[in-house]
Amino acid sequence: MAANPYFEIQSGAEKVRFELAEPAVDVVVGRSSECQWAIPSSGVSRRHARICRRGSEVTIEDIGSSNGTFVNSERLSAPRPLRDQDLVRLGSVEIRFIAPPPEAAVDATIAVQPASPPPAPAEPPPPPPSDSPTGTGSTTRSVTPPLPNLDVPPPSPAPSPAASRQPDAPVARPAPEPLPPWLSASDDGSEPSVVELVAIAAGSFLAVFALGALLIRFLF
């Protein structure tokens, strides 16, 4: 069941709560005891305002008061619908209007869902086949290792640094040029004497001199 809207005095008079219990009702507010809601305050007129409820809608209007009726600091000149938390002022009395939200209807019927059966346990995986017989009906599986490939030659070992180093080859040197006949050693293989060297030098000088003389004669 939805809660009813109500008014609650904030200041200016005794703090009381006035509820609009009927869905269709007119309430006169004033200082007079003849009013449906009497507020004993000098600032409130004898018949100050009228509050009307029609279902969920609540309106208020001033009915000729001396100090006026205000909603959120705005003076009324015609009936005005009220909203939740509006502040109503009658003279010097401030009143808060509360409009509770309608409660959603609760369905008391609870659908009972059948409990689902628990999931079946998962079957364990079959054990791997054994390489040896375990009894009647067991299967023996032999694994043959792969044969080596005989066509591929075995890898040759890497040469060691000491074995790869070769001895230094002898360096060939050019043969010495032969000496002129006059400078060569004697037939017996002994060294030429000083006399022989002088004779050879003198013969060479004479040969060069004679050749130069012949050239001068033919040229001049």
C-alpha positions, 0 to 999 in steps of 0.5 A: 500500500502506497504511503499518503502525502503529508505536511510537516511544520518546520518553524513558526509553530509547534512542529506537527505532522498533518497527513492527507489520509483520504484519496479525495479530500479538501482541507481548510488551514487556518488559526480557527479551531473550526478548520480541519487543520488548525495552526495556533499562530498569530501570523496565520489567518482564521481561514488562510488556505485550502489544500485539495487532494485528488489521487496523487495530485495535491494542490494549495490555494490562498482563500483571502488571508491577510499575510498571503500564502507562498510556495518556495518564496512565490506568493500564490494568486491561483491554485498551485500543484505541490511537488515533493519537498516544496516549502509552503509558508502561511504568514510566518509559519513554514511547512514542508510538503512530503510526497512519498513515491508510490511503492511498487506492488510486490508479487507474493507468488514465487516461482519455484524452479526445479533443481537441476540435476548435478552435472555428471562427473567427467570420465577419467582419460584411458591409461596409456598402453603399456609396452609390456603385457599386463595380463589376458587381452593386453596388447604388447607394443614394441617401439623400434628405434630408427636405423642410422642413415649409412649414406651420410658420412660422419662429420670430419673433426675440425682441424686444430690450430696446431695441426693447421699451421704449416712450416715456413717454405724456404725462400728461393734466392736468385743465383749470383751473376757470373763474373767477367772472364778477366775477373773470374778465378783462375782455373785451379780455383785459387784467388787471382793475384795482384799482378793478374788484377793489374794486368787485367785493368791495364788491358781493359784501359787500352781496349777502351782507349783504342776503341775511342780513338777509332770512333774519333777518326771515323767521325771527324 
